């Protein structure tokens, strides 16, 4: 629950500032590990999730906030849903409902 509490606390303490949460199917730093994020131990996710994260989330973020070029258009929450093996993007309204229900999935 630590990352969720930090995400919520940062958002509440800094309204108006960009605050996003991204969770992929890997250990910390696993998006750069060999294999492309397609598995975690014996669990196969059937997709190159590192490519999705690096090209669709990380690179746009760096372009906007480090290079001042472009709008990253990031969702408030981007999370990989294991089982269905699908990335879910939740905008602000959906994210707020998650906090009230205490669950996003």
Beta strands, then each sheet from edge to edge (+ up, - down):
strand 1: 21-23
strand 2: 39-40
strand 3: 43-44
strand 4: 77-81
strand 5: 86-90
sheet 1: 1+ 4+ 5-
sheet 2: 2+ 3-
end
